[in-house]
Amino acid sequence: MSRFRPSHWRKKLHQTVRRVLAAMPRETRFRVYRSMIDCDPEPDPRLELKVAATQQELEDCFRILHDAYVASGFMKPSPSGLRVTMYHALPSTTTLCAKYDGRVVGTMSMIREGVFGFPLQSVFDLSDVRAKQGQIAEISALAVHPDFRKTGGAILFPLMKFMYQYCTEYFDTRHLVIAVNPDKIELYESLLFFERLQETVVDSYDFANGAPAVGATLDLPVAKELFRRVYGQRKDRKNLHKYFVTLQLPHIKLPKRRYFTTNDPVLTPPILDYFFNQRSSVFAELDDRGKALLWSIYDQPEFRAVLPLLSGTDTRFHPTRRHQRFSLRCPAELRFPAGDGGRSIVMTVIEISLSGFQAQSALGIPVGTKGLVHVELGTHERTTLEATVVRQHHSDTGEFYGFRLTEVDDAWRRCVGALETEHVAGDL
């Protein structure tokens, strides 16, 4: 009599369940998926969720990700045993980790748009998402250690909650985009209300070793209302609205920031060198344009020794020095001279450089307007500067204005200097 391993029976059972679900109408399937939610409002106290900030935490995240991607066929095994991409080298990317008893057991990365764009934009059109305004982040590199994949979401749900809270409160993000295997997309659609970027499946997604992929997006303010409507009256363990929106998990260790920045760069020159030169050939494999863009991002002197040199002589790609911009979200007020009635306009500063800033306002401000701008750079950091409106951009979320500063003070100079030179999460 033949004997079957337990894994064989589990595989057969999963295949049978998938066939049964596939035969159901779409809304019925979605109701079944929602009925299976189990989000524990009181996770094990040994669980900790934080930004991966040290070389060891990042290495553990990249190793879990490598093993999960190899097992799923999303990448070929790497000699380093790590999955490290160019996007992990950017200060606008944040990697989260779940730790259990001090051991990294889960990870997820959030990629804000920068000079390299998003991984999924190579095959999916993001025009409709960009037209809606608001910052976009691609959720990528999600993996849970095999020892914790059968724990009923004990790691995955807290990690997802951390991602939701970080994006809505810390990352200045309105839209999420994802590229996932077709077998997984209905879970994102049914549980989290993601909407597909396009109906057709991409047959070969290079970023996942040629595996098929489906792109999807989520508008976070819209999702919040959908969570309330669909889950708001359910019991705690099935109430994703309460879990994501109102529940405070002490397990989540949000980074401490001196200034109202919107990301938490952790890559020091030694860490960059370790992962992207020593443990992988990511930097060496960049073309001259990619290398030049990297130099434009890390244009501080201390990074020069670890950045890849341009191989060609085409000067079009050589970076030029300019005032670097930094993303923040600071309350501000523009006050007009007494001769203009002494009125004021409340704004939000969203980007600063040494010589100016960009702000968002619900009210119109004519280009050429001069006034005093009071900015709260951090909890205990304030400044008042004379500024002039030099450009205006209209969007469906308000008016955006570019300001040029007449002269900067020590508080502004300290803030920009800290953003230029500090690289470890928690220092900003």
C-alpha angles and dihedrals in degrees: 000000000000119000126214128208117239089244089059092055092046091052091050091049093050091050091050092049091049091051092050092048092046090057092057124089112266097252091048090053090050092052089051092051091049091050089058094059114124112174111167110217089201108047123188109290089230089069118098128181120198147138109282098245108159132067090246094050091049092047091051090049093049091048094052089046092050093051093047093048093047091049090051094045092246093125141009117251113276122216087231093056088228135107105220123164136181089257091062088060094062124097088221091064119086122195118204124202136196114213126194116195087344094308121116107241103161141024144183133177129214116203119200116202115268140146091308094050118210129318093236096050088080088076107012128065112232096181094111092049093048091049090063092062124224129100119296128214127186113221107216146148096046114172139151124201112257091242090064103038094093097051097100096257095311089142102022098055095048089047090051091048090051089051092050093048094044093049095046098041107024111019100052090230130154103167129045122198128191140179112208140165113274089243090064104039097090091058089058091044097047101038103031102021098238114170123217119252089216136000097236123079118237104238096206124026110186094202087063098044094269096306118148116264143190121208121216141170138207128202102213099208089049091046091053090059092045090051089053094047098045103032105020097100098040127106117275098262091052098036106103091173092061092038097051103029112031109015116098113209114200086203090074112089106197114199119258114236131195091200132035093259122157102219138036113228113199103169112114119183092262092051092048090049093048098052103030103034107023105030097031141014095234094124095042091053095056117106120234093269091053092047091050091050089051090053090051089056098044099038096146115113095240091064097053096088094058101041120097117257119237110256099204136057097233102126093198088085099047109113120238125213116256138153104286118227124225129199118237138146109221131166110239142173128208112210121196125215118270089252088065092053096273091261125154139209125214113226141168118233107217103171135023140187133175092269104035150340145230121237138184123222136173090215130067122255119188117237108255094038115143127201148128115285120205110201130186101213093177142343091288100015120093135159140181118209139170110244141174127212106238102169142013134206125188124213138161090260096054142283123316121206135191115216129196116208119227092206134347127227131215094268092055092043091050091050095050091043092052091050090050098048110025115085108163120093111249095034093084 
